[in-house]
Amino acid sequence: MTRETSALLLSAAEAAKLCGRCERTWRTWDAAGLVPRPVRIGKAVFWRPEELSQWVQAGCPDRKTWDQREE
């Protein structure tokens, strides 16, 4: 298992790499609301790998649509 899939939380760089994008693109998408809402701990920003996997399986909807889904 790789570090990205075994970590409980991923940094922006790790999340971007897991999704095949550069960190700059990932941060742009985050600012535009195109990726799932991150977890914030103080000033640090993280994403849950299992949520990213579910998001991709759902077709990568924008954040608003993703937040409105039934869990």
VOLUM-140221 format. One record per residue (C-alpha): residue in three letters; x, y, z. Coordinates in steps of 0.5 Angstrom, whole numbers, plus 2048, in hexadecimal, padded with zeros to 3 digits. Example, Ala and Ser with C-alpha at 12.3 -4.5 7.8 and 13.67 -1.06 7.14 Angstrom:
 code   u   v   w
  ALA 819 7F7 810
  SER 81B 7FE 80E
//
This chain:
 code   u   v   w
  MET 800 800 800
  THR 803 807 7FE
  ARG 803 80D 803
  GLU 7FE 810 800
  THR 7F9 80B 801
  SER 7FB 809 808
  ALA 7FB 810 80B
  LEU 7F5 812 80E
  LEU 7F5 819 80C
  LEU 7F9 81C 805
  SER 7FC 822 804
  ALA 7FB 826 7FE
  ALA 801 824 7FB
  GLU 7FF 81D 7FC
  ALA 7F8 81D 7FA
  ALA 7FA 820 7F4
  LYS 7FF 81B 7F2
  LEU 7FA 816 7F4
  CYS 7F5 819 7EF
  GLY 7FA 81A 7EA
  ARG 7FB 821 7EA
  CYS 800 826 7EC
  GLU 7FF 82A 7F3
  ARG 7FE 830 7F0
  THR 7F8 82E 7EC
  TRP 7F5 82A 7F2
  ARG 7F6 831 7F6
  THR 7F2 834 7F0
  TRP 7ED 82F 7F0
  ASP 7EC 830 7F7
  ALA 7EB 837 7F7
  ALA 7E6 837 7F2
  GLY 7E2 831 7F5
  LEU 7E3 82C 7F1
  VAL 7E6 827 7F6
  PRO 7E3 824 7FC
  ARG 7E4 829 802
  PRO 7EA 828 806
  VAL 7EB 826 80D
  ARG 7EE 82C 811
  ILE 7F3 82B 817
  GLY 7F5 832 819
  LYS 7F8 835 813
  ALA 7FA 82E 810
  VAL 7F5 82C 80A
  PHE 7F4 824 809
  TRP 7EF 820 805
  ARG 7ED 819 807
  PRO 7EF 813 802
  GLU 7E9 80F 802
  GLU 7E5 815 801
  LEU 7E9 817 7FB
  SER 7E8 810 7F8
  GLN 7E0 810 7F9
  TRP 7E1 817 7F6
  VAL 7E4 814 7EF
  GLN 7DF 80E 7EF
  ALA 7DA 813 7EF
  GLY 7DC 817 7E9
  CYS 7E0 81D 7ED
  PRO 7DA 821 7EE
  ASP 7DB 828 7F0
  ARG 7DC 82A 7F8
  LYS 7D5 82C 7F8
  THR 7D2 826 7F5
  TRP 7D6 822 7F9
  ASP 7D4 825 800
  GLN 7CD 824 7FE
  ARG 7CD 81D 7FC
  GLU 7CA 818 801
  GLU 7CF 814 805
//
